[in-house]
Amino acid sequence: MSDDNNKRFGFVAVAGAPNAGKSTLMNALVGEKVSIVSPKVQTTRTRVLGIALHENAQIVFVDTPGIFQPSKKNNLEKAIVSAAWEGVYDAETLVFVVDISKKSDKSDQHIIERLKEIKPNKTVLVLNKIDKVSREKLIEAAAHYNTLYDFDATFMISALKKNGIKDLLSFLADSMPEDIWHYPEDHITDMPMRLMAAEVTREKLFLKLYQELPYHLTVETDEWEQFDNGDIKLSQTIYVTRDTHKKIILGKGGSMIRQIGQAARNELSKSWDVPVHLKTFVKVRENWLDDDERYAPWGLDPKAPIQ
């Protein structure tokens, strides 16, 4: 263990278009699951902080929501995008993640134009999902993106298969400024456990109901009790905007909500290494998107200006 004089500490924002693989990448960099992953775009709603130790550096990764052009009438979209850009502003280093298996879209171009304005201290290009494309396409893409922006470094990785993760982590660790560590060594996130529990349940909803489930839902942890033997008892409410959505989540005879609850319980019990007892309820609240209190657990501002 190095002494405080040799330690490094800093923030790294992980940004990119929706579904570029940012959450998968951050989980791989941290070594534990701290951000939910779903095939659906715009799954991440808040800035998730994941903390990694590498050699003498403590790196705080900020997994920002996917950056896209929000609708002027959608408070949730505006709040998500605003949070994403705040994460970019606050970091010493920015990791720009591109899904190389897809064509460059307007979101990538929009982000690059904003980077030219912001000019982060250090910007790293990460071409993700390299297992899905040819070597020739990788080389062409790397050259193309580096003509659009002067990146400090380019890495080609597969976040899902963890290929190239160690080299990227070493580079980021060396890039951190000299500073004492700001978090205990055993911390992997500063996300409150209540919010983490709600996010795990939200992920299971997306995974179980990939085709049917609308985006306009939220999960809140209402009650939390930890017993002397370590067991944790949770009560959560899933808010939806329509009664038809509630019926989808409940399933026939409550079968779907039981499956979702069991999957969430299993993951939380494994993650926290204690038995977790979880009760879930589904309620219809038609206008929850206009209720400022529903945004508070994520640290989002529903009145945030469009970036």
ZAVO-666523 format. One record per residue: residue in three letters; x, y, z of N, C-alpha, C in turn. Coordinates in steps of 0.1 Angstrom, whole numbers, plus 5000, padded with zeros to 4 digits. Example, Ala and Ser with C-alpha at 12.3 -4.5 7.8 and 13.67 -1.06 7.14 Angstrom:
BEGIN
["ala",[5132,4943,5078],[5123,4955,5078],[5132,4967,5078]] ["ser",[5128,4978,5071],[5137,4989,5071],[5129,5000,5079]] 
END
This chain:
BEGIN
["met",[5008,4988,5000],[5000,5000,5000],[5009,5012,5000]] ["ser",[5007,5021,4990],[5014,5034,4990],[5010,5043,5000]] ["asp",[5019,5053,5004],[5014,5063,5014],[5007,5074,5006]] ["asp",[5001,5083,5014],[4992,5093,5008],[5000,5102,4998]] ["asn",[5013,5104,5000],[5020,5113,4991],[5021,5107,4977]] ["asn",[5019,5094,4975],[5020,5088,4962],[5007,5085,4956]] ["lys",[4996,5088,4963],[4983,5084,4958],[4977,5093,4948]] ["arg",[4968,5088,4940],[4961,5096,4930],[4946,5094,4931]] ["phe",[4939,5105,4928],[4925,5104,4929],[4918,5114,4919]] ["gly",[4907,5109,4913],[4900,5118,4903],[4887,5112,4898]] ["phe",[4880,5120,4891],[4867,5117,4886],[4868,5114,4871]] ["val",[4862,5104,4866],[4861,5100,4852],[4847,5099,4848]] ["ala",[4842,5107,4838],[4828,5106,4833],[4828,5096,4822]] ["val",[4818,5087,4822],[4816,5078,4811],[4804,5083,4804]] ["ala",[4806,5088,4791],[4795,5094,4784],[4794,5088,4770]] ["gly",[4782,5090,4764],[4780,5085,4750],[4766,5084,4747]] ["ala",[4763,5080,4735],[4749,5079,4730],[4742,5068,4738]] ["pro",[4728,5068,4739],[4721,5057,4745],[4725,5044,4740]] ["asn",[4726,5034,4749],[4729,5020,4746],[4743,5018,4740]] ["ala",[4752,5027,4742],[4766,5025,4737],[4774,5015,4745]] ["gly",[4768,5011,4757],[4775,5001,4766],[4782,5008,4777]] ["lys",[4778,5020,4781],[4784,5027,4792],[4783,5020,4805]] ["ser",[4771,5016,4809],[4769,5009,4822],[4777,4996,4823]] ["thr",[4777,4988,4812],[4785,4976,4811],[4800,4979,4813]] ["leu",[4804,4989,4807],[4818,4993,4808],[4822,4997,4822]] ["met",[4813,5006,4828],[4817,5010,4842],[4816,4998,4852]] ["asn",[4807,4989,4850],[4807,4978,4859],[4820,4969,4857]] ["ala",[4825,4968,4845],[4837,4961,4842],[4849,4968,4848]] ["leu",[4849,4981,4848],[4860,4989,4853],[4861,4989,4868]] ["val",[4849,4989,4875],[4848,4989,4889],[4850,4974,4894]] ["gly",[4846,4964,4886],[4848,4951,4890],[4836,4945,4897]] ["glu",[4826,4953,4899],[4813,4949,4905],[4802,4956,4898]] ["lys",[4790,4951,4900],[4778,4957,4893],[4773,4969,4902]] ["val",[4774,4981,4896],[4769,4993,4903],[4759,5001,4894]] ["ser",[4758,4997,4882],[4749,5004,4873],[4741,4994,4865]] ["ile",[4728,4996,4864],[4719,4986,4858],[4721,4986,4843]] ["val",[4719,4974,4838],[4721,4972,4823],[4709,4966,4817]] ["ser",[4705,4971,4806],[4693,4967,4799],[4695,4969,4784]] ["pro",[4689,4960,4776],[4689,4963,4761],[4682,4975,4757]] ["lys",[4673,4981,4765],[4666,4993,4762],[4675,5005,4763]] ["val",[4674,5015,4754],[4681,5027,4755],[4676,5036,4767]] ["gln",[4684,5045,4771],[4680,5055,4782],[4677,5048,4795]] ["thr",[4683,5036,4798],[4680,5029,4810],[4685,5037,4822]] ["thr",[4698,5042,4821],[4703,5049,4833],[4697,5063,4834]] ["arg",[4692,5066,4845],[4685,5079,4847],[4693,5089,4856]] ["thr",[4702,5084,4863],[4709,5093,4872],[4724,5091,4871]] ["arg",[4732,5100,4876],[4747,5098,4876],[4751,5088,4886]] ["val",[4755,5076,4882],[4759,5066,4891],[4774,5067,4893]] ["leu",[4778,5067,4906],[4792,5068,4909],[4797,5054,4913]] ["gly",[4807,5049,4905],[4814,5036,4908],[4828,5039,4912]] ["ile",[4834,5033,4922],[4847,5036,4927],[4856,5024,4924]] ["ala",[4867,5026,4918],[4877,5016,4915],[4891,5019,4920]] ["leu",[4898,5009,4925],[4912,5011,4929],[4921,5004,4919]] ["his",[4931,5011,4914],[4940,5005,4905],[4954,5010,4908]] ["glu",[4963,5001,4913],[4976,5005,4917],[4975,5015,4928]] ["asn",[4980,5027,4926],[4980,5038,4936],[4969,5048,4934]] ["ala",[4960,5045,4925],[4949,5054,4922],[4935,5050,4926]] ["gln",[4927,5059,4931],[4913,5057,4934],[4906,5065,4923]] ["ile",[4898,5058,4915],[4891,5065,4904],[4876,5064,4906]] ["val",[4869,5075,4906],[4855,5076,4907],[4849,5078,4893]] ["phe",[4842,5067,4889],[4836,5067,4876],[4821,5073,4877]] ["val",[4818,5082,4868],[4804,5087,4868],[4798,5082,4855]] ["asp",[4788,5072,4857],[4781,5067,4846],[4769,5076,4842]] ["thr",[4771,5084,4832],[4760,5093,4829],[4749,5087,4821]] ["pro",[4737,5092,4822],[4727,5088,4813],[4730,5090,4798]] ["gly",[4725,5082,4789],[4728,5084,4775],[4724,5098,4770]] ["ile",[4733,5104,4763],[4730,5118,4758],[4723,5117,4745]] ["phe",[4712,5124,4744],[4704,5124,4732],[4696,5138,4732]] ["gln",[4689,5140,4721],[4682,5153,4720],[4668,5151,4727]] ["pro",[4666,5157,4738],[4653,5155,4746],[4642,5163,4740]] ["ser",[4630,5157,4742],[4618,5164,4738],[4615,5176,4747]] ["lys",[4611,5188,4742],[4609,5200,4750],[4598,5198,4760]] ["lys",[4589,5188,4757],[4577,5186,4766],[4579,5175,4776]] ["asn",[4590,5168,4775],[4592,5157,4784],[4602,5160,4795]] ["asn",[4597,5162,4807],[4605,5166,4819],[4616,5156,4822]] ["leu",[4612,5143,4821],[4621,5132,4825],[4633,5132,4815]] ["glu",[4631,5134,4802],[4641,5134,4792],[4651,5146,4795]] ["lys",[4645,5158,4797],[4653,5169,4800],[4661,5168,4812]] ["ala",[4656,5162,4823],[4663,5160,4835],[4675,5150,4833]] ["ile",[4672,5140,4825],[4682,5129,4823],[4694,5135,4815]] ["val",[4691,5143,4805],[4702,5148,4796],[4710,5159,4804]] ["ser",[4703,5167,4812],[4709,5177,4820],[4719,5170,4830]] ["ala",[4715,5159,4836],[4723,5152,4846],[4736,5147,4839]] ["ala",[4734,5142,4826],[4745,5136,4819],[4756,5147,4816]] ["trp",[4751,5159,4812],[4761,5169,4809],[4768,5174,4822]] ["glu",[4761,5175,4833],[4767,5179,4846],[4778,5169,4849]] ["gly",[4776,5156,4847],[4786,5146,4849],[4799,5149,4841]] ["val",[4797,5153,4829],[4808,5156,4820],[4815,5168,4825]] ["tyr",[4808,5179,4829],[4815,5191,4833],[4824,5189,4846]] ["asp",[4819,5180,4855],[4826,5178,4868],[4838,5169,4867]] ["ala",[4840,5162,4857],[4851,5152,4856],[4864,5158,4851]] ["glu",[4875,5152,4856],[4889,5156,4851],[4891,5149,4837]] ["thr",[4885,5137,4836],[4887,5130,4823],[4874,5125,4818]] ["leu",[4872,5125,4805],[4860,5120,4799],[4863,5108,4791]] ["val",[4855,5098,4793],[4856,5086,4784],[4843,5086,4775]] ["phe",[4846,5088,4762],[4835,5089,4752],[4833,5075,4746]] ["val",[4822,5068,4749],[4820,5054,4745],[4811,5054,4732]] ["val",[4816,5047,4722],[4809,5046,4709],[4806,5031,4706]] ["asp",[4794,5028,4703],[4790,5014,4699],[4795,5013,4684]] ["ile",[4806,5006,4683],[4813,5005,4669],[4805,4996,4660]] ["ser",[4796,4988,4666],[4788,4978,4657],[4777,4985,4650]] ["lys",[4774,4998,4654],[4764,5006,4647],[4770,5018,4640]] ["lys",[4763,5023,4630],[4767,5035,4623],[4767,5047,4632]] ["ser",[4776,5056,4630],[4776,5069,4638],[4763,5076,4636]] ["asp",[4757,5080,4647],[4744,5087,4645],[4744,5101,4650]] ["lys",[4733,5108,4650],[4732,5122,4654],[4737,5124,4668]] ["ser",[4734,5114,4677],[4738,5116,4691],[4753,5117,4692]] ["asp",[4761,5108,4685],[4775,5109,4685],[4780,5123,4680]] ["gln",[4774,5127,4669],[4778,5140,4664],[4775,5152,4674]] ["his",[4764,5151,4680],[4760,5161,4689],[4769,5162,4701]] ["ile",[4773,5150,4706],[4783,5150,4718],[4796,5155,4714]] ["ile",[4801,5152,4702],[4814,5157,4698],[4814,5172,4696]] ["glu",[4803,5177,4691],[4802,5192,4690],[4802,5199,4703]] ["arg",[4796,5193,4713],[4796,5198,4726],[4810,5197,4733]] ["leu",[4817,5186,4730],[4830,5184,4736],[4839,5195,4731]] ["lys",[4837,5200,4718],[4846,5210,4713],[4843,5223,4721]] ["glu",[4831,5225,4726],[4828,5237,4734],[4833,5236,4748]] ["ile",[4831,5224,4754],[4835,5222,4768],[4850,5220,4770]] ["lys",[4856,5213,4760],[4871,5210,4761],[4875,5204,4774]] ["pro",[4871,5192,4777],[4875,5185,4789],[4890,5185,4790]] ["asn",[4895,5184,4803],[4910,5183,4805],[4916,5172,4797]] ["lys",[4910,5160,4797],[4915,5149,4789],[4903,5141,4784]] ["thr",[4903,5137,4772],[4892,5130,4766],[4897,5117,4759]] ["val",[4891,5106,4763],[4895,5093,4758],[4884,5087,4749]] ["leu",[4887,5083,4737],[4878,5076,4728],[4878,5061,4731]] ["val",[4866,5055,4734],[4865,5041,4736],[4856,5035,4726]] ["leu",[4861,5027,4717],[4853,5020,4707],[4849,5007,4713]] ["asn",[4836,5005,4716],[4831,4994,4723],[4824,4984,4713]] ["lys",[4823,4971,4718],[4817,4960,4710],[4826,4956,4698]] ["ile",[4839,4956,4700],[4848,4953,4689],[4847,4938,4684]] ["asp",[4840,4930,4692],[4839,4916,4689],[4828,4914,4678]] ["lys",[4821,4925,4674],[4811,4924,4664],[4815,4930,4651]] ["val",[4827,4935,4649],[4831,4941,4637],[4845,4936,4633]] ["ser",[4849,4939,4620],[4861,4935,4615],[4872,4944,4620]] ["arg",[4885,4940,4619],[4896,4948,4622],[4897,4960,4613]] ["glu",[4894,4958,4600],[4895,4969,4591],[4885,4980,4595]] ["lys",[4873,4976,4599],[4863,4986,4603],[4867,4994,4615]] ["leu",[4874,4987,4625],[4879,4993,4637],[4889,5004,4634]] ["ile",[4898,5001,4625],[4909,5010,4621],[4903,5022,4614]] ["glu",[4893,5020,4605],[4887,5031,4598],[4879,5040,4608]] ["ala",[4872,5034,4617],[4864,5041,4627],[4873,5050,4636]] ["ala",[4884,5044,4641],[4893,5051,4649],[4899,5063,4642]] ["ala",[4902,5061,4630],[4907,5073,4622],[4897,5083,4620]] ["his",[4885,5079,4617],[4873,5088,4615],[4871,5097,4627]] ["tyr",[4869,5091,4638],[4866,5098,4650],[4877,5107,4655]] ["asn",[4889,5103,4652],[4900,5112,4656],[4902,5124,4646]] ["thr",[4896,5123,4635],[4895,5135,4626],[4885,5145,4631]] ["leu",[4875,5140,4638],[4864,5148,4643],[4867,5155,4655]] ["tyr",[4876,5149,4663],[4880,5155,4676],[4894,5150,4680]] ["asp",[4901,5159,4687],[4915,5155,4691],[4915,5148,4704]] ["phe",[4913,5135,4703],[4913,5126,4715],[4927,5124,4720]] ["asp",[4928,5123,4734],[4941,5121,4740],[4946,5106,4738]] ["ala",[4936,5097,4737],[4939,5083,4735],[4927,5076,4729]] ["thr",[4929,5065,4723],[4919,5057,4717],[4920,5042,4722]] ["phe",[4910,5036,4727],[4910,5022,4731],[4899,5015,4724]] ["met",[4902,5002,4721],[4892,4994,4714],[4889,4982,4724]] ["ile",[4877,4981,4728],[4873,4971,4738],[4860,4964,4736]] ["ser",[4858,4954,4743],[4845,4947,4745],[4842,4947,4760]] ["ala",[4833,4957,4764],[4830,4958,4778],[4823,4945,4783]] ["leu",[4815,4939,4775],[4808,4927,4779],[4817,4916,4782]] ["lys",[4827,4914,4773],[4837,4903,4774],[4849,4907,4782]] ["lys",[4850,4920,4786],[4861,4926,4794],[4874,4926,4787]] ["asn",[4873,4926,4774],[4886,4927,4766],[4890,4941,4765]] ["gly",[4903,4944,4768],[4909,4957,4768],[4906,4965,4780]] ["ile",[4899,4960,4790],[4896,4968,4802],[4908,4971,4810]] ["lys",[4918,4962,4812],[4929,4965,4820],[4938,4976,4815]] ["asp",[4940,4976,4801],[4948,4987,4795],[4941,5001,4797]] ["leu",[4928,5001,4795],[4921,5014,4797],[4922,5018,4812]] ["leu",[4920,5009,4821],[4920,5012,4835],[4934,5018,4839]] ["ser",[4945,5011,4834],[4958,5016,4837],[4961,5030,4832]] ["phe",[4956,5033,4820],[4958,5046,4814],[4950,5056,4823]] ["leu",[4938,5053,4827],[4930,5063,4835],[4937,5065,4848]] ["ala",[4942,5054,4854],[4948,5056,4867],[4961,5065,4867]] ["asp",[4968,5063,4856],[4980,5072,4854],[4976,5086,4852]] ["ser",[4964,5088,4847],[4959,5102,4843],[4954,5110,4855]] ["met",[4951,5103,4866],[4946,5110,4878],[4956,5119,4885]] ["pro",[4951,5130,4889],[4961,5139,4896],[4965,5134,4910]] ["glu",[4976,5138,4915],[4980,5133,4928],[4971,5139,4939]] ["asp",[4966,5130,4947],[4956,5134,4957],[4954,5123,4967]] ["ile",[4949,5125,4979],[4946,5115,4988],[4933,5108,4983]] ["trp",[4930,5096,4987],[4918,5089,4984],[4907,5095,4992]] ["his",[4895,5097,4986],[4884,5103,4992],[4873,5094,4998]] ["tyr",[4875,5081,4995],[4865,5071,4999],[4873,5059,5006]] ["pro",[4866,5052,5015],[4872,5040,5021],[4876,5030,5010]] ["glu",[4886,5022,5012],[4891,5012,5002],[4880,5002,4998]] ["asp",[4871,4999,5007],[4861,4988,5003],[4848,4994,4997]] ["his",[4848,5007,4994],[4836,5013,4988],[4837,5011,4973]] ["ile",[4826,5007,4967],[4825,5006,4952],[4815,5015,4946]] ["thr",[4807,5022,4954],[4797,5032,4950],[4793,5040,4961]] ["asp",[4788,5052,4958],[4782,5061,4969],[4767,5061,4967]] ["met",[4762,5053,4958],[4747,5053,4956],[4741,5048,4969]] ["pro",[4731,5055,4974],[4724,5050,4986],[4718,5036,4984]] ["met",[4718,5028,4994],[4713,5014,4992],[4698,5013,4988]] ["arg",[4690,5023,4993],[4676,5023,4990],[4675,5025,4975]] ["leu",[4683,5035,4969],[4682,5037,4955],[4687,5026,4947]] ["met",[4698,5019,4951],[4703,5008,4944],[4693,4997,4944]] ["ala",[4686,4994,4955],[4676,4984,4955],[4665,4987,4945]] ["ala",[4661,4999,4944],[4650,5003,4935],[4655,5002,4920]] ["glu",[4668,5005,4918],[4673,5004,4904],[4674,4989,4900]] ["val",[4678,4980,4909],[4678,4966,4906],[4665,4961,4902]] ["thr",[4654,4965,4909],[4641,4961,4905],[4637,4967,4892]] ["arg",[4641,4979,4889],[4637,4985,4877],[4644,4978,4865]] ["glu",[4656,4974,4867],[4663,4966,4857],[4656,4953,4854]] ["lys",[4652,4946,4865],[4645,4933,4863],[4632,4935,4855]] ["leu",[4625,4947,4857],[4613,4950,4850],[4616,4951,4835]] ["phe",[4627,4958,4832],[4631,4960,4818],[4635,4946,4811]] ["leu",[4642,4938,4819],[4647,4926,4813],[4635,4916,4811]] ["lys",[4626,4915,4820],[4615,4906,4820],[4605,4910,4809]] ["leu",[4603,4923,4808],[4592,4928,4800],[4598,4937,4789]] ["tyr",[4608,4932,4782],[4615,4940,4772],[4606,4946,4761]] ["gln",[4597,4937,4756],[4589,4942,4745],[4577,4950,4750]] ["glu",[4571,4946,4761],[4558,4953,4765],[4560,4965,4774]] ["leu",[4571,4966,4781],[4571,4976,4792],[4574,4990,4786]] ["pro",[4566,5000,4790],[4569,5014,4786],[4580,5020,4795]] ["tyr",[4585,5031,4790],[4596,5038,4798],[4590,5045,4810]] ["his",[4577,5049,4809],[4572,5058,4820],[4568,5050,4832]] ["leu",[4578,5045,4839],[4576,5038,4852],[4588,5042,4861]] ["thr",[4585,5041,4874],[4596,5043,4883],[4594,5034,4895]] ["val",[4605,5031,4902],[4605,5022,4914],[4610,5030,4926]] ["glu",[4603,5030,4937],[4608,5036,4949],[4608,5026,4961]] ["thr",[4618,5027,4969],[4619,5019,4981],[4613,5027,4992]] ["asp",[4602,5022,4997],[4594,5029,5007],[4598,5026,5021]] ["glu",[4601,5013,5024],[4605,5009,5037],[4618,5000,5037]] ["trp",[4626,5002,5047],[4638,4995,5048],[4641,4992,5063]] ["glu",[4643,4979,5066],[4645,4975,5079],[4656,4964,5079]] ["gln",[4666,4966,5088],[4676,4956,5089],[4676,4950,5103]] ["phe",[4675,4937,5104],[4674,4930,5117],[4687,4927,5123]] ["asp",[4687,4923,5135],[4699,4920,5143],[4707,4909,5136]] ["asn",[4701,4899,5129],[4708,4888,5123],[4713,4892,5109]] ["gly",[4711,4905,5105],[4716,4910,5092],[4706,4910,5081]] ["asp",[4695,4902,5082],[4685,4902,5072],[4680,4916,5069]] ["ile",[4676,4919,5056],[4671,4931,5052],[4657,4929,5047]] ["lys",[4647,4937,5052],[4633,4937,5047],[4630,4950,5040]] ["leu",[4626,4948,5027],[4623,4960,5019],[4609,4960,5014]] ["ser",[4603,4972,5012],[4590,4973,5006],[4592,4984,4995]] ["gln",[4588,4980,4982],[4589,4989,4971],[4576,4991,4964]] ["thr",[4575,5003,4958],[4563,5006,4949],[4568,5009,4935]] ["ile",[4561,5002,4926],[4563,5005,4911],[4552,5014,4907]] ["tyr",[4556,5026,4902],[4546,5035,4898],[4545,5035,4882]] ["val",[4533,5034,4877],[4531,5034,4862],[4520,5044,4859]] ["thr",[4519,5048,4847],[4509,5059,4843],[4496,5053,4838]] ["arg",[4495,5040,4836],[4482,5035,4831],[4479,5022,4837]] ["asp",[4466,5019,4838],[4461,5007,4844],[4465,4995,4836]] ["thr",[4466,4996,4823],[4471,4985,4814],[4485,4982,4817]] ["his",[4493,4992,4820],[4507,4989,4824],[4508,4981,4837]] ["lys",[4499,4984,4846],[4499,4977,4859],[4496,4962,4856]] ["lys",[4486,4960,4848],[4482,4946,4845],[4493,4938,4839]] ["ile",[4501,4945,4830],[4513,4938,4824],[4523,4934,4834]] ["ile",[4526,4943,4843],[4536,4940,4854],[4531,4929,4863]] ["leu",[4519,4930,4867],[4513,4920,4876],[4513,4906,4870]] ["gly",[4509,4905,4857],[4508,4892,4850],[4496,4884,4855]] ["lys",[4494,4873,4848],[4483,4865,4852],[4484,4859,4866]] ["gly",[4474,4862,4874],[4475,4857,4888],[4487,4862,4896]] ["gly",[4493,4874,4892],[4504,4879,4899],[4517,4872,4896]] ["ser",[4517,4864,4885],[4529,4856,4882],[4541,4864,4878]] ["met",[4539,4875,4870],[4550,4883,4865],[4557,4890,4876]] ["ile",[4549,4897,4885],[4555,4905,4896],[4563,4896,4906]] ["arg",[4558,4883,4907],[4565,4874,4916],[4579,4870,4910]] ["gln",[4579,4868,4896],[4592,4866,4890],[4602,4877,4891]] ["ile",[4596,4889,4889],[4605,4901,4890],[4610,4903,4904]] ["gly",[4601,4901,4914],[4605,4903,4928],[4616,4893,4932]] ["gln",[4614,4880,4927],[4624,4870,4930],[4638,4873,4924]] ["ala",[4638,4877,4912],[4650,4881,4905],[4657,4892,4912]] ["ala",[4650,4902,4916],[4656,4913,4924],[4661,4909,4937]] ["arg",[4653,4901,4944],[4658,4895,4957],[4671,4888,4956]] ["asn",[4671,4879,4946],[4683,4871,4944],[4696,4879,4942]] ["glu",[4694,4889,4933],[4706,4898,4930],[4710,4906,4942]] ["leu",[4700,4912,4949],[4704,4920,4961],[4710,4911,4972]] ["ser",[4705,4900,4974],[4710,4891,4985],[4725,4887,4981]] ["lys",[4727,4884,4969],[4741,4881,4964],[4750,4893,4965]] ["ser",[4745,4904,4962],[4754,4916,4962],[4757,4921,4976]] ["trp",[4747,4920,4985],[4749,4925,4999],[4753,4913,5008]] ["asp",[4753,4901,5003],[4757,4889,5011],[4749,4888,5024]] ["val",[4736,4891,5023],[4727,4889,5034],[4713,4885,5028]] ["pro",[4705,4878,5035],[4691,4875,5030],[4683,4888,5029]] ["val",[4677,4889,5017],[4668,4901,5015],[4654,4896,5013]] ["his",[4645,4903,5020],[4630,4900,5019],[4624,4912,5013]] ["leu",[4618,4910,5001],[4613,4921,4993],[4598,4919,4990]] ["lys",[4590,4930,4993],[4576,4930,4989],[4575,4942,4978]] ["thr",[4568,4939,4967],[4566,4949,4957],[4551,4951,4954]] ["phe",[4548,4964,4952],[4534,4968,4949],[4534,4976,4937]] ["val",[4524,4975,4929],[4522,4983,4917],[4511,4993,4918]] ["lys",[4513,5006,4916],[4503,5016,4917],[4503,5024,4904]] ["val",[4491,5028,4901],[4489,5037,4889],[4489,5052,4894]] ["arg",[4498,5060,4889],[4498,5074,4892],[4500,5081,4878]] ["glu",[4489,5085,4873],[4489,5090,4859],[4499,5101,4856]] ["asn",[4501,5110,4866],[4509,5122,4863],[4522,5122,4871]] ["trp",[4527,5110,4873],[4540,5110,4882],[4551,5117,4875]] ["leu",[4551,5118,4862],[4562,5125,4854],[4562,5140,4857]] ["asp",[4551,5145,4862],[4550,5159,4865],[4551,5162,4880]] ["asp",[4554,5152,4888],[4556,5153,4902],[4570,5154,4906]] ["asp",[4574,5166,4910],[4589,5168,4913],[4594,5158,4924]] ["glu",[4586,5154,4933],[4591,5145,4943],[4596,5131,4938]] ["arg",[4590,5127,4927],[4594,5114,4921],[4608,5115,4915]] ["tyr",[4613,5127,4913],[4627,5129,4907],[4638,5129,4918]] ["ala",[4633,5132,4930],[4643,5135,4941],[4652,5123,4944]] ["pro",[4647,5110,4944],[4657,5099,4947],[4668,5098,4937]] ["trp",[4666,5103,4925],[4677,5102,4915],[4686,5114,4915]] ["gly",[4682,5124,4922],[4690,5137,4922],[4688,5144,4908]] ["leu",[4676,5142,4902],[4673,5149,4889],[4665,5161,4891]] ["asp",[4667,5171,4882],[4659,5183,4882],[4649,5183,4871]] ["pro",[4636,5181,4874],[4626,5181,4863],[4624,5194,4856]] ["lys",[4630,5205,4861],[4629,5218,4855],[4642,5222,4848]] ["ala",[4651,5212,4847],[4664,5215,4841],[4663,5220,4827]] ["pro",[4671,5230,4823],[4671,5235,4809],[4676,5225,4800]] ["ile",[4672,5225,4787],[4677,5216,4777],[4691,5220,4774]] ["gln",[4700,5210,4774],[4714,5214,4772],[4717,5215,4757]] 
END
